[in-house]
Structure formats: C-alpha cells, structure tokens
Amino acid sequence: ARRTGPKPGSEVDVEIEVENLEIPTQPTEAMQFVNLTVDELLTEPPPQRALLTYTSKTEGAKSQVWLPRGVVAILSAPGGTGKSQLCLQLAVAVATGGYWLDLWHAPEAGDVCFVAGEDSVNDIRARLYALNLTRDQAAAVAKRVHIMPTSGVDARWTDEHGAPTLAFAALRSRIAEKAPALVILDPGARFFGPGVEV
C-alpha cells in the first residue's frame, strides 16, 4: 500500500511506503558507543543553552542549567491534577523570560508552540486569564505563544503500520516555521499512534 500526500509544491508533500519495510541489520550512526578522549575529560565542556535554570537559595550559589534546550521531557501525573495548567505556566515563563513556579528561571525569552490535543483556544484563553498576567506578560504571550488546537482532528503521528501520518508532517512543518524554544504537546498521548500507552 502506498499513501501520498498533496501534489509536490503544496504545503505538505509526503510519500510513505508501508509494505516491505526493510529493517536495518547494522546500527545507525545514532546508535553507536562513543569513547571520550583524555582531553575531553580534562577540559570543561562548553556551557549548555538553558531553557530553565535553577539557583539554590544558598548564599553565593551559581545558577545551574535545570532543563537544557533541545531535550525531550515528559510531565507525568494522573488525569485532572493540573498538568495542562502547569504547561501553560511554563509557556508563559519561556515567552516572558520569567519564572516557572517561582523556582526555575527562563534566562532567554523565546517562542512556544502549544499543541492542544483536548482544549479549544477559548479553553486555553480562560486558563491563561486565570494566571492574572500583567500587561507586559500578556504582550509577550500574545507575541510568542502559538496555539494549535487539534481537538476533533485525527492528529496521530503514526498510522496502524507505524508510518508517519500527514498530520505529523503538517505539525512538523508548522513547528519548523516558528523555530520555537519550546514545544508543548498537551496531552502527549493524544498524538501517538494506536496501541501506545503513556
């Protein structure tokens, strides 16, 4: 079976083979063991670019990278415990270069792509309103927080064969256009293919 996306030159151009998938017998470049050199072990590594930093209350403590940019992290808790609200608070912190939960600081303001799997734009607006933003915070959020509601849309990233879907290609394209500091998928399980438990 072959599924193709819209015609070449359109916003989404995807072609996926789902039959006769070849499984590599050799590990990919990303799946190799690496040994560090003596010089690498004795030289201070370059600083990590932080999405969030943490500074201990101890006098003279230095700020440390708590969450580096470019990593995947999961916020996990039972349903109804406030994960969506925490994610929106994180989005505000990154968009404003402010604090998240008064503990972690976003040293650089940046764009945030908030992909909402269950909430509508009005639901998210109500949640943001509940945060009592200042005018400056609201201006930063209006400029830097990009909301993509997907409620009612089949937004799964993979089909029943594990192949990427057109929804995945579209989401990837939209995120690339924004080049965000942070991407939030809320809830993450909404975007995984059939049979995936998170």
C-alpha positions, 0 to 999 in steps of 0.5 A: 500500500502506498499513501501520498500526500498533496501534489509536490509544491503544496504545503505538505508533500509526503510519500510513505511506503508501508509494505516491505519495510526493510529493517536495518541489520547494522546500527545507525550512526545514532546508535553507536558507543562513543569513547571520550578522549583524555582531553575531553575529560580534562577540559570543561565542556562548553556551557549548555543553552538553558531553557530553565535554570535553577539557583539554590537559595544558598548564599553565593550559589551559581545558577545551574542549567535545570532543563537544557534546550533541545531535550525531550521531557515528559510531565507525568501525573494522573488525569485532572491534577493540573498538568495542562495548567502547569504547561501553560505556566511554563509557556508563559515563563519561556515567552516572558523570560520569567519564572516557572513556579517561582523556582526555575528561571527562563534566562532567554525569552523565546517562542512556544508552540502549544499543541492542544490535543483536548482544549479549544483556544477559548479553553486555553484563553480562560486558563491563561486569564486565570494566571492574572498576567500583567500587561507586559506578560500578556504582550509577550504571550500574545507575541510568542505563544502559538496555539494549535488546537487539534481537538476533533482532528485525527492528529496521530503521528503514526498510522496502524503500520507505524508510518508517519501520518500527514498530520505529523508532517503538517505539525512538523512543518508548522513547528519548523516555521516558528523555530520555537524554544519550546514545544508543548504537546498537551496531552502527549498521548493524544498524538501517538499512534494506536496501541501506545500507552503513556 
